[in-house]
Amino acid sequence: ALGVRKYEPPLETASRGQDARAPSPEPPHYDLEGLRRWMDAFQPGEQVVVTEKLHGSSGRAFVSRNDFLEQTFHIGSHTRWKDPGGTTEWAVAAREVGLQEKCSSTMAAGYAFYWECIGKVGGFPYGHQRGRLGLRVFDVCHVRSRTWLAHEDLETLCKELDLLTVPVLYRGPWDPGVVLPLAEGQSTLDASHVREGIVVRPAYDRVDLRFGRVVLKYHGEGFLVGKKR
């Protein structure tokens, strides 16, 4: 409405290499606020879903369609869009699970998938053999409407597409005494290392006027202590 367009840096000057143009429309940028800062974001007894926060590289994928219904597959890191045919960890992980084909299916039309690329970060293999990467979906957004799937619907869609999701640790009423201890202990995907922490969200998506969408992360003390060593 204001005639303002997003700045796109020239590809030849973009950092980290193998960058690509953003899709149009572009899926929303993804970031999480900390639960320690917004501990009052959830109401006592509110139904929440708690998932394990995985320690890897955040990725995203989206299939855009032009007026001729031609499809273009896009993958990206947390901040940049990458060449799907390249050798970045996001491209490799996407190819290993056939992500392009799955995102191109009719039931995935219009949805952007947000996922964690795991298996590369040292000390956090999540059960993957050396040199192999995994991919776990943690959120899904309908790009044009800017609406996010409830976690139950996310799980249903990913199951239909044969995509793995992040592990669910708890479903039930919000109770800090029950939820916060879930950030500690070993990963549910690999008992050889600790959990990074947890992500807490309402059973049904909503926003908080102070910071936006209510999806909050909480790092475990075991993970934080290990990082300081």
Stockholm file with secondary structure:
# STOCKHOLM 1.0

chainA/1-229         ALGVRKYEPPLETASRGQDARAPSPEPPHYDLEGLRRWMDAFQPGEQVVVTEKLHGSSGRAFVSRNDFLEQTFHIGSHTRWKDPGGTTEWAVAAREVGLQEKCSSTMAAGYAFYWECIGKVGGFPYGHQRGRLGLRVFDVCHVRSRTWLAHEDLETLCKELDLLTVPVLYRGPWDPGVVLPLAEGQSTLDASHVREGIVVRPAYDRVDLRFGRVVLKYHGEGFLVGKKR
#=GR chainA/1-229 SS CCCCCCCCCCGGGCTTSCBCCCCSSCCCCCCCEETTTCGGGSCTTCEEEEEEECCSEEEEEEEEECTTCCEEEEEECSSCEECTTSCSHHHHHHHHTTHHHHHTSGGGTTEEEEEEEESCSTTCCTTCCTTCCEEEEEEEEETTTTEECCHHHHHHHHHHHTCCBCCEEEEEECCHHHHGGGGSSBCSSCTTSBCCEEEEEESSCCEETTTEECCEEEECHHHHHHHHC
#=GC SS_cons         CCCCCCCCCCGGGCTTSCBCCCCSSCCCCCCCEETTTCGGGSCTTCEEEEEEECCSEEEEEEEEECTTCCEEEEEECSSCEECTTSCSHHHHHHHHTTHHHHHTSGGGTTEEEEEEEESCSTTCCTTCCTTCCEEEEEEEEETTTTEECCHHHHHHHHHHHTCCBCCEEEEEECCHHHHGGGGSSBCSSCTTSBCCEEEEEESSCCEETTTEECCEEEECHHHHHHHHC
//
